[in-house]
Structures are given as structure tokens and as C-alpha cells.
Amino acid sequence: MVRSKKYNFVVVLLSDEDMDKLAMAVQFYRAMGREPRSMSAVMREAFKEWLENHKEVKQYIEANKPLLEKAQQVQEAEKA
């Protein structure tokens, strides 16, 4: 993952077959004039749905998010 001030970039490894399916899914939504209209939007939506089906992971994230935020604040303070 690479972070910038505005965006986070994540490299996703997919087989050719899965990449074709993802591209065709985006093509379908664009043709129908519906959302999501980008590969990133499809992956974000899929992650949200996955997270809803894995309650234990969601609980872990919610419990540990304050620690992550604190660590990020320390990193930002060190850069300044």
C-alpha cells in the first residue's frame, strides 16, 4: 500500500480470469448507468460486504482503531 495526502493506493493481485470478470462487471454497471463505475469502487463495495459477513474482524477493527489512529498521529508529528 502506498499513501498520499489524498489517496491510498493498493496493489491487488488477480488472475487473468478474475481481472476479466472484474472489468466486465464494471463494463456492465457503466452500460446500465449504475454505480459502481470503477474497479476501485467495486472492490470497496465488495470489501464492505465482506466485512459485514465477518463480524469478528469488524469487532477487532473497531476495538483497535484508536491504537492505529494514535500511531498515525505520532508518525505525522515526527514528520513535522
Legacy VTK file of the C-alpha trace (Angstrom):
# vtk DataFile Version 3.0
C-alpha trace
ASCII
DATASET POLYDATA
POINTS 80 float
0.000 0.000 0.000
1.196 3.491 -0.813
-0.316 6.502 0.903
-0.506 10.031 -0.369
-2.217 13.056 1.139
-5.332 12.427 -0.899
-5.382 8.721 -1.788
-4.222 5.277 -0.679
-3.004 3.005 -3.441
-3.251 -0.770 -3.043
-1.842 -3.361 -5.412
-4.265 -6.226 -5.977
-3.069 -9.492 -7.461
-5.728 -11.157 -9.615
-5.648 -13.970 -12.112
-6.329 -13.032 -15.720
-9.731 -14.670 -15.424
-10.694 -12.698 -12.307
-9.372 -9.482 -13.847
-11.534 -10.076 -16.912
-14.573 -10.676 -14.684
-13.911 -7.503 -12.717
-13.514 -5.460 -15.891
-16.723 -6.912 -17.314
-18.611 -6.161 -14.081
-17.545 -2.524 -14.320
-18.477 -2.502 -18.002
-21.945 -3.829 -17.102
-22.570 -1.144 -14.485
-21.371 1.606 -16.806
-23.621 0.323 -19.615
-26.607 0.273 -17.232
-25.764 3.752 -15.967
-25.482 2.471 -12.398
-22.888 2.511 -9.659
-20.196 1.293 -9.072
-18.494 2.548 -12.218
-14.843 1.803 -11.465
-12.782 -1.178 -10.407
-11.844 0.618 -7.210
-15.498 1.274 -6.390
-16.395 -2.398 -6.989
-13.565 -3.528 -4.703
-14.520 -1.026 -1.974
-18.140 -2.204 -2.112
-17.073 -5.847 -2.041
-14.858 -5.203 0.993
-17.714 -3.506 2.851
-19.969 -6.504 2.155
-17.213 -8.944 3.162
-16.686 -7.060 6.413
-20.391 -7.255 7.221
-20.179 -11.061 6.861
-17.133 -11.311 9.143
-18.338 -9.764 12.387
-15.282 -10.870 14.367
-12.986 -8.931 12.026
-15.243 -5.878 12.225
-15.151 -6.059 16.050
-11.361 -6.361 16.004
-11.069 -3.310 13.749
-13.416 -1.247 15.901
-11.570 -2.246 19.079
-8.122 -1.471 17.674
-8.849 1.555 15.508
-7.955 4.027 18.309
-4.484 2.437 18.506
-3.986 2.816 14.762
-5.125 6.434 14.835
-2.761 7.191 17.714
0.161 5.597 15.837
-0.662 7.647 12.736
-0.725 10.849 14.799
2.716 10.024 16.196
4.071 9.430 12.672
2.618 12.737 11.456
4.114 14.569 14.436
7.532 13.044 13.719
7.365 14.230 10.100
6.570 17.807 11.131
LINES 1 81
80 0 1 2 3 4 5 6 7 8 9 10 11 12 13 14 15 16 17 18 19 20 21 22 23 24 25 26 27 28 29 30 31 32 33 34 35 36 37 38 39 40 41 42 43 44 45 46 47 48 49 50 51 52 53 54 55 56 57 58 59 60 61 62 63 64 65 66 67 68 69 70 71 72 73 74 75 76 77 78 79
